Amino acid sequence: MATPKHVAITNELREQCRQLPVGSRLPAEKELAARFEVSRMTVRQALDALASDGRVERVPGLGTFVRRPTVAMGPNLTSFSEDMRARGLRPSSRLIAIEEVAATAEIALDLGLDAGSPVIRLERLRFADDEPMCLEDAYLPARFQRILDDADLEQSLHEILATAGFVMASAHRLVRAVPAPSRDAQLLGLAEHAPALEIVDVFYDTNRRPAHRSRSRYRHDRYEVRSDLSRNADRPPGGGPDE
């Protein structure tokens, strides 16, 4: 079955946007229509799709400009790679460090271990379309050493563990804003001490056993957290009488 013209144009322009600096102006609808030999309505459909993906910003009277999509982290448990693919971005990683260290009291508590127990530390820089998105510092119990020894650690850690039979089923999450340390800012392409979105996750497998703890610092201009909220029907607005 042939790909609809507006979809083919969307795909081609998406690849073009990946190569262009943010703020670049795309050709006008008339020029694109002539280039692809389609109607302006078909071009408009393609540009609307790119705008919905966050790839471009359409400014009335001025044109269509390249932007980088913001990735929204929702209430469902997903990996970094899944988040990127859902936005049409290519995930990748660069392994910076892997080492065995002694668990601090905080890490040991999160992983259900004794303080000082050996854990495996992984530090990775995560990318979307070859642009740095987050710096991840992950800790896993030593029982995963053999799995990690045989794995490509520049791939999704969740997928590596799932292949070995350890599916991540739930997590506890902490989200806060922090100033990015100099080294982190440099790796992420941020100005020194620029804000970063720090997310600390403790992941549990299907047996409710802690599998790994990660602290990830995300670019503030590329990531956001979204939640659906509702008021408890049993609680009046503003809390109870003692609040």
C-alpha positions in Angstrom: 0.0 0.0 0.0 1.4 3.4 -1.1 2.4 5.9 1.6 0.0 8.9 1.6 1.8 11.9 0.1 1.5 14.1 3.2 3.0 11.3 5.3 6.0 10.9 2.9 6.5 14.7 2.9 6.3 14.7 6.7 9.0 12.0 7.0 11.3 13.8 4.6 10.9 17.2 6.3 11.4 15.5 9.7 14.8 14.3 8.5 15.6 17.7 7.2 14.7 19.3 10.5 17.0 17.0 12.3 19.9 18.4 10.3 19.0 22.1 10.7 19.9 24.4 13.6 17.0 25.4 15.9 15.4 28.5 14.5 16.0 27.7 10.9 13.2 28.8 8.6 11.7 26.1 6.3 10.7 27.0 2.7 7.3 28.6 2.3 4.3 26.4 1.6 4.3 27.5 -2.1 7.9 26.5 -2.5 7.4 23.1 -0.8 4.3 22.4 -2.9 6.4 23.0 -6.1 9.3 20.9 -4.8 7.1 17.9 -3.9 4.6 18.5 -6.8 1.6 18.5 -4.5 -1.1 21.0 -3.5 -0.4 23.5 -0.7 -3.1 21.7 1.3 -1.0 18.5 1.3 2.0 20.5 2.4 0.0 22.1 5.1 -1.0 18.7 6.4 2.7 17.7 6.6 3.7 20.9 8.4 0.8 20.5 10.9 2.0 17.0 11.7 5.5 18.3 12.3 4.1 21.1 14.5 2.1 18.5 16.5 5.4 16.5 17.0 7.1 19.6 18.3 9.5 19.6 15.3 8.5 23.0 14.0 6.8 26.2 15.1 4.4 27.9 12.7 4.3 31.6 13.1 1.5 33.4 11.2 2.9 35.9 8.7 6.5 34.8 9.3 6.8 31.2 8.4 7.7 27.8 9.8 10.7 27.4 12.0 12.7 24.4 13.3 12.5 23.6 17.0 13.5 20.7 19.1 10.6 18.7 20.5 10.1 18.7 24.3 9.7 15.2 25.7 6.9 14.8 28.2 7.3 12.3 31.0 3.9 11.0 31.9 2.5 8.9 34.7 3.2 5.6 33.0 6.4 3.6 33.6 8.5 3.9 30.4 12.2 3.8 29.7 14.3 6.7 28.2 14.4 4.8 24.9 10.6 4.3 24.8 10.1 8.0 25.6 12.3 9.1 22.7 10.9 6.6 20.2 7.3 7.8 21.1 8.3 11.3 20.0 9.9 10.1 16.8 13.5 10.6 18.1 16.4 8.2 17.8 17.7 7.1 21.3 21.3 6.3 21.9 23.8 6.3 24.7 27.5 6.7 25.4 28.9 4.7 28.3 31.1 6.9 30.4 31.9 4.7 33.4 31.2 1.2 34.8 32.6 0.2 38.1 31.9 -1.7 41.3 31.5 0.5 44.3 30.3 0.2 47.9 26.7 1.2 48.3 26.1 4.4 50.3 23.4 4.3 53.0 21.0 6.0 50.7 21.6 3.7 47.7 21.6 0.6 50.0 18.2 1.6 51.4 16.7 2.0 48.0 18.0 -1.3 46.7 17.2 -3.3 49.9 20.9 -3.9 50.7 23.2 -3.4 53.6 25.3 -0.3 53.6 28.7 -1.0 52.0 27.4 -3.9 49.9 29.0 -4.1 46.4 26.9 -2.5 43.6 27.5 -1.8 40.0 27.6 1.8 39.0 26.8 2.8 35.4 27.2 6.4 34.1 25.8 7.1 30.7 25.1 10.1 28.5 21.8 9.6 26.8 21.0 11.2 23.4 18.0 11.9 21.1 18.8 12.3 17.5 22.5 12.6 18.5 21.8 15.5 20.9 22.5 15.1 24.6 19.3 14.8 26.6 20.3 13.5 30.1 23.2 12.3 32.2 22.3 9.0 34.0 24.0 7.6 37.1 22.5 4.1 37.8 23.3 1.6 40.5 22.4 -2.1 40.3 22.9 -4.9 42.8 26.0 -7.1 42.2 23.7 -10.0 41.2 23.3 -8.4 37.8 27.1 -8.4 37.1 27.0 -11.3 34.7 24.1 -9.9 32.8 25.9 -6.6 32.4 29.1 -8.2 31.4 27.4 -9.8 28.4 25.4 -6.7 27.4 25.8 -3.7 25.1 25.5 -1.0 27.7 24.9 1.7 25.2 21.4 0.1 24.6 18.3 0.4 26.8 19.1 -0.9 30.3 15.4 -1.8 30.8 15.5 -3.9 27.6 18.8 -5.6 28.7 17.2 -6.6 32.0 13.9 -7.7 30.4 15.8 -10.0 28.0 17.3 -11.6 31.0 13.9 -12.1 32.6 13.8 -9.0 34.8 10.9 -6.8 33.7 10.6 -3.4 35.3 7.0 -3.3 36.6 6.9 -0.3 39.0 9.0 2.6 40.3 9.2 5.2 43.0 10.1 8.6 41.5 11.4 11.9 42.9 11.5 15.0 40.6 13.3 18.2 41.5 15.1 21.1 39.8 18.8 21.5 40.5 21.7 23.7 39.2 23.7 21.5 36.8 27.3 21.0 38.1 30.0 22.2 35.7 30.8 18.8 34.4 27.2 17.8 33.9 26.4 21.1 32.1 29.3 20.6 29.8 28.2 17.1 28.8 24.6 18.2 28.3 25.5 21.3 26.3 24.1 23.7 28.9 25.5 26.9 30.3 27.3 26.4 33.6 24.9 26.3 36.6 21.9 26.2 34.2 18.9 24.4 35.7 18.5 20.7 35.2 15.6 18.5 35.8 16.8 15.8 38.2 14.8 12.6 38.4 15.6 9.8 40.9 13.9 6.5 40.1 14.0 3.2 42.1 12.7 0.5 39.7 11.2 -2.8 40.9 10.7 -6.0 39.0 7.5 -8.0 38.8 8.4 -9.7 42.1 8.6 -6.2 43.8 12.3 -6.6 44.2 14.4 -3.5 43.7 16.4 -3.9 40.5 18.1 -0.6 40.0 18.3 3.0 41.1 19.0 5.8 38.7 19.6 9.5 39.1 19.2 11.3 35.8 19.7 15.0 35.1 17.8 16.2 32.0 18.1 19.3 30.0 15.6 21.8 31.3 14.7 22.9 27.8 14.0 19.5 26.4 12.1 17.7 29.2 8.9 18.2 31.2 6.8 16.1 33.6 3.1 15.8 33.1 0.5 14.3 35.4 -3.3 14.0 35.5 -4.7 15.1 38.8 -8.1 14.8 40.4 -9.5 15.8 43.8 -10.4 13.2 46.3 -14.2 13.3 46.6 -14.0 12.6 50.3 -11.8 15.7 51.0 -13.3 19.2 50.8 -11.3 21.9 48.9 -8.6 23.3 51.2 -8.3 20.2 53.3 -10.1 19.2 56.5 -11.1 21.4 59.4 -7.7 20.8 61.2 -5.6 21.8 58.2 
